[in-house]
């Protein structure tokens, strides 16, 4: 199995990390959350659509929206409002 291709989205001040990954075998994109060691260091994979769902406006979500915007526009983050 080939390693996933990816890019860091965000690392929080407490050490949690989010990466945007692509499985080269399927072409599917997903977000991997790696919790900090003090929280157990658990790793969870989240479907891209679930990660970007309405009401998710944390800094890791804003960073991914900025990354997406940089691919198609001026790089400005869209305004996200909780519903």
Backbone as JSON Lines, residues from 0, in Angstrom:
{"i":0,"aa":"X","n":[0.84,-1.18,0.0],"ca":[0.0,0.0,0.0],"c":[0.88,1.25,0.0]}
{"i":1,"aa":"X","n":[0.58,2.19,-0.85],"ca":[1.34,3.42,-0.95],"c":[0.96,4.36,0.19]}
{"i":2,"aa":"X","n":[1.9,5.16,0.6],"ca":[1.65,6.14,1.67],"c":[0.72,7.23,1.16]}
{"i":3,"aa":"X","n":[-0.08,7.77,2.07],"ca":[-0.97,8.87,1.7],"c":[-0.14,10.11,1.38]}
{"i":4,"aa":"X","n":[-0.67,10.9,0.47],"ca":[-0.08,12.19,0.13],"c":[-0.82,13.24,0.92]}
{"i":5,"aa":"X","n":[-0.1,14.23,1.47],"ca":[-0.84,15.19,2.28],"c":[-0.13,16.49,2.52]}
{"i":6,"aa":"X","n":[-0.86,17.32,3.26],"ca":[-0.38,18.66,3.61],"c":[-0.97,19.03,4.96]}
{"i":7,"aa":"X","n":[-0.15,19.67,5.8],"ca":[-0.62,20.11,7.11],"c":[-1.67,21.21,6.94]}
{"i":8,"aa":"X","n":[-2.75,21.08,7.69],"ca":[-3.8,22.11,7.72],"c":[-3.54,23.06,8.87]}
{"i":9,"aa":"X","n":[-3.38,22.5,10.08],"ca":[-3.29,23.33,11.28],"c":[-2.69,22.51,12.42]}
{"i":10,"aa":"X","n":[-1.91,23.18,13.25],"ca":[-1.44,22.6,14.52],"c":[-1.84,23.58,15.62]}
{"i":11,"aa":"X","n":[-2.57,23.07,16.6],"ca":[-3.06,23.93,17.69],"c":[-1.96,24.16,18.72]}
{"i":12,"aa":"X","n":[-2.21,25.12,19.6],"ca":[-1.25,25.44,20.65],"c":[-1.04,24.29,21.62]}
{"i":13,"aa":"X","n":[-2.03,23.38,21.71],"ca":[-1.88,22.23,22.62],"c":[-1.25,21.03,21.93]}
{"i":14,"aa":"X","n":[-0.91,21.16,20.64],"ca":[-0.21,20.09,19.94],"c":[-1.07,19.21,19.07]}
{"i":15,"aa":"X","n":[-2.4,19.41,19.07],"ca":[-3.24,18.66,18.13],"c":[-2.88,19.09,16.72]}
{"i":16,"aa":"X","n":[-2.97,18.15,15.78],"ca":[-2.59,18.44,14.4],"c":[-3.65,17.89,13.45]}
{"i":17,"aa":"X","n":[-3.92,18.65,12.39],"ca":[-4.85,18.24,11.34],"c":[-4.11,18.28,10.02]}
{"i":18,"aa":"X","n":[-4.23,17.2,9.24],"ca":[-3.6,17.12,7.93],"c":[-4.64,16.76,6.88]}
{"i":19,"aa":"X","n":[-4.51,17.36,5.71],"ca":[-5.34,17.0,4.56],"c":[-4.57,15.94,3.8]}
{"i":20,"aa":"X","n":[-5.18,14.78,3.64],"ca":[-4.51,13.65,3.0],"c":[-5.31,13.13,1.82]}
{"i":21,"aa":"X","n":[-4.62,12.48,0.91],"ca":[-5.24,11.82,-0.24],"c":[-4.72,10.39,-0.26]}
{"i":22,"aa":"X","n":[-5.63,9.44,-0.34],"ca":[-5.25,8.04,-0.49],"c":[-4.96,7.83,-1.98]}
{"i":23,"aa":"X","n":[-3.7,7.56,-2.35],"ca":[-3.37,7.43,-3.77],"c":[-4.04,6.24,-4.44]}
{"i":24,"aa":"X","n":[-4.45,5.26,-3.66],"ca":[-5.12,4.09,-4.23],"c":[-6.54,4.37,-4.67]}
{"i":25,"aa":"X","n":[-7.22,5.25,-3.92],"ca":[-8.63,5.53,-4.21],"c":[-8.85,6.94,-4.73]}
{"i":26,"aa":"X","n":[-7.9,7.84,-4.44],"ca":[-8.07,9.24,-4.8],"c":[-8.95,10.01,-3.85]}
{"i":27,"aa":"X","n":[-9.41,9.37,-2.77],"ca":[-10.28,10.03,-1.81],"c":[-9.48,10.92,-0.86]}
{"i":28,"aa":"X","n":[-10.01,12.11,-0.61],"ca":[-9.4,13.06,0.32],"c":[-10.06,12.92,1.68]}
{"i":29,"aa":"X","n":[-9.27,13.15,2.73],"ca":[-9.8,13.1,4.08],"c":[-8.9,13.92,4.98]}
{"i":30,"aa":"X","n":[-9.4,14.21,6.18],"ca":[-8.63,14.95,7.18],"c":[-8.24,13.97,8.28]}
{"i":31,"aa":"X","n":[-6.98,14.0,8.64],"ca":[-6.49,13.18,9.75],"c":[-6.23,14.1,10.94]}
{"i":32,"aa":"X","n":[-6.89,13.79,12.05],"ca":[-6.65,14.52,13.3],"c":[-5.77,13.66,14.18]}
{"i":33,"aa":"X","n":[-4.64,14.21,14.58],"ca":[-3.72,13.53,15.5],"c":[-3.74,14.31,16.81]}
{"i":34,"aa":"X","n":[-4.31,13.68,17.82],"ca":[-4.4,14.33,19.13],"c":[-3.02,14.41,19.77]}
{"i":35,"aa":"X","n":[-2.86,15.38,20.64],"ca":[-1.57,15.53,21.33],"c":[-1.34,14.36,22.28]}
{"i":36,"aa":"X","n":[-0.08,14.08,22.62],"ca":[0.21,12.94,23.5],"c":[-0.5,13.0,24.85]}
{"i":37,"aa":"X","n":[-0.67,14.19,25.43],"ca":[-1.33,14.31,26.73],"c":[-2.8,13.89,26.65]}
{"i":38,"aa":"X","n":[-3.39,13.97,25.45],"ca":[-4.78,13.56,25.26],"c":[-4.88,12.11,24.8]}
{"i":39,"aa":"X","n":[-3.78,11.43,24.77],"ca":[-3.79,10.02,24.37],"c":[-3.18,9.78,23.0]}
{"i":40,"aa":"X","n":[-2.94,10.83,22.23],"ca":[-2.3,10.68,20.94],"c":[-3.12,9.94,19.9]}
{"i":41,"aa":"X","n":[-4.43,9.88,20.09],"ca":[-5.28,9.14,19.17],"c":[-5.3,9.81,17.79]}
{"i":42,"aa":"X","n":[-5.44,8.99,16.78],"ca":[-5.51,9.46,15.4],"c":[-6.87,9.06,14.85]}
{"i":43,"aa":"X","n":[-7.56,10.03,14.23],"ca":[-8.85,9.71,13.61],"c":[-8.89,10.33,12.23]}
{"i":44,"aa":"X","n":[-9.48,9.59,11.3],"ca":[-9.66,10.07,9.94],"c":[-11.11,10.52,9.76]}
{"i":45,"aa":"X","n":[-11.28,11.69,9.14],"ca":[-12.59,12.31,8.99],"c":[-12.81,12.59,7.51]}
{"i":46,"aa":"X","n":[-13.93,12.16,6.97],"ca":[-14.25,12.46,5.58],"c":[-14.25,13.96,5.35]}
{"i":47,"aa":"X","n":[-13.8,14.36,4.17],"ca":[-13.69,15.79,3.88],"c":[-15.02,16.5,4.0]}
{"i":48,"aa":"X","n":[-16.09,15.9,3.49],"ca":[-17.4,16.56,3.57],"c":[-17.87,16.7,5.01]}
{"i":49,"aa":"X","n":[-17.6,15.71,5.84],"ca":[-17.99,15.79,7.25],"c":[-17.18,16.87,7.96]}
{"i":50,"aa":"X","n":[-15.9,16.98,7.63],"ca":[-15.05,17.99,8.27],"c":[-15.5,19.4,7.92]}
{"i":51,"aa":"X","n":[-15.95,19.59,6.68],"ca":[-16.35,20.91,6.22],"c":[-17.83,21.22,6.43]}
{"i":52,"aa":"X","n":[-18.55,20.34,7.1],"ca":[-19.99,20.52,7.32],"c":[-20.27,21.83,8.06]}
{"i":53,"aa":"X","n":[-21.47,22.35,7.84],"ca":[-21.9,23.59,8.51],"c":[-21.72,23.5,10.02]}
{"i":54,"aa":"X","n":[-21.4,24.64,10.62],"ca":[-21.29,24.71,12.07],"c":[-19.92,24.33,12.6]}
{"i":55,"aa":"X","n":[-18.98,24.07,11.71],"ca":[-17.63,23.71,12.15],"c":[-16.7,24.84,11.79]}
{"i":56,"aa":"X","n":[-16.54,25.81,12.69],"ca":[-15.78,27.0,12.39],"c":[-14.51,27.17,13.2]}
{"i":57,"aa":"X","n":[-13.96,26.07,13.7],"ca":[-12.73,26.17,14.48],"c":[-11.55,26.6,13.62]}
{"i":58,"aa":"X","n":[-10.42,26.89,14.25],"ca":[-9.26,27.36,13.49],"c":[-8.77,26.35,12.46]}
{"i":59,"aa":"X","n":[-8.92,25.07,12.74],"ca":[-8.52,24.05,11.77],"c":[-9.42,24.08,10.53]}
{"i":60,"aa":"X","n":[-10.7,24.38,10.73],"ca":[-11.63,24.49,9.61],"c":[-11.35,25.75,8.8]}
{"i":61,"aa":"X","n":[-11.12,26.86,9.5],"ca":[-10.79,28.11,8.82],"c":[-9.52,27.95,7.99]}
{"i":62,"aa":"X","n":[-8.53,27.24,8.52],"ca":[-7.27,27.03,7.79],"c":[-7.52,26.23,6.52]}
{"i":63,"aa":"X","n":[-8.38,25.22,6.58],"ca":[-8.67,24.44,5.38],"c":[-9.45,25.28,4.37]}
{"i":64,"aa":"X","n":[-10.41,26.09,4.84],"ca":[-11.14,26.97,3.92],"c":[-10.18,27.94,3.23]}
{"i":65,"aa":"X","n":[-9.2,28.47,3.98],"ca":[-8.2,29.36,3.37],"c":[-7.38,28.62,2.33]}
{"i":66,"aa":"X","n":[-7.01,27.38,2.63],"ca":[-6.24,26.57,1.69],"c":[-7.03,26.37,0.4]}
{"i":67,"aa":"X","n":[-8.31,26.05,0.53],"ca":[-9.16,25.85,-0.64],"c":[-9.31,27.16,-1.41]}
{"i":68,"aa":"X","n":[-9.55,28.26,-0.69],"ca":[-9.72,29.56,-1.34],"c":[-8.46,29.96,-2.11]}
{"i":69,"aa":"X","n":[-7.29,29.6,-1.6],"ca":[-6.05,29.95,-2.27],"c":[-5.91,29.24,-3.61]}
{"i":70,"aa":"X","n":[-6.62,28.14,-3.78],"ca":[-6.56,27.4,-5.04],"c":[-7.45,28.0,-6.12]}
{"i":71,"aa":"X","n":[-8.49,28.71,-5.69],"ca":[-9.49,29.19,-6.66],"c":[-9.71,30.7,-6.65]}
{"i":72,"aa":"X","n":[-9.09,31.4,-5.73],"ca":[-9.37,32.83,-5.66],"c":[-8.22,33.61,-5.09]}
{"i":73,"aa":"X","n":[-8.57,34.6,-4.31],"ca":[-7.56,35.51,-3.78],"c":[-6.96,35.06,-2.45]}
{"i":74,"aa":"X","n":[-7.39,33.9,-1.94],"ca":[-6.85,33.38,-0.69],"c":[-7.56,33.88,0.55]}
{"i":75,"aa":"X","n":[-8.59,34.72,0.4],"ca":[-9.33,35.21,1.55],"c":[-10.24,34.11,2.09]}
{"i":76,"aa":"X","n":[-10.28,33.97,3.4],"ca":[-11.12,32.95,4.0],"c":[-12.59,33.37,3.92]}
{"i":77,"aa":"X","n":[-13.47,32.44,3.58],"ca":[-14.89,32.78,3.59],"c":[-15.39,32.95,5.01]}
{"i":78,"aa":"X","n":[-16.47,33.66,5.15],"ca":[-17.08,33.83,6.46],"c":[-17.95,32.62,6.72]}
{"i":79,"aa":"X","n":[-17.74,31.96,7.86],"ca":[-18.52,30.78,8.22],"c":[-19.34,31.13,9.45]}
{"i":80,"aa":"X","n":[-20.64,30.89,9.36],"ca":[-21.51,31.14,10.49],"c":[-22.12,29.83,10.96]}
{"i":81,"aa":"X","n":[-22.21,29.68,12.26],"ca":[-22.81,28.47,12.83],"c":[-24.31,28.5,12.58]}
{"i":82,"aa":"X","n":[-24.85,27.33,12.3],"ca":[-26.3,27.23,12.08],"c":[-26.95,26.44,13.18]}
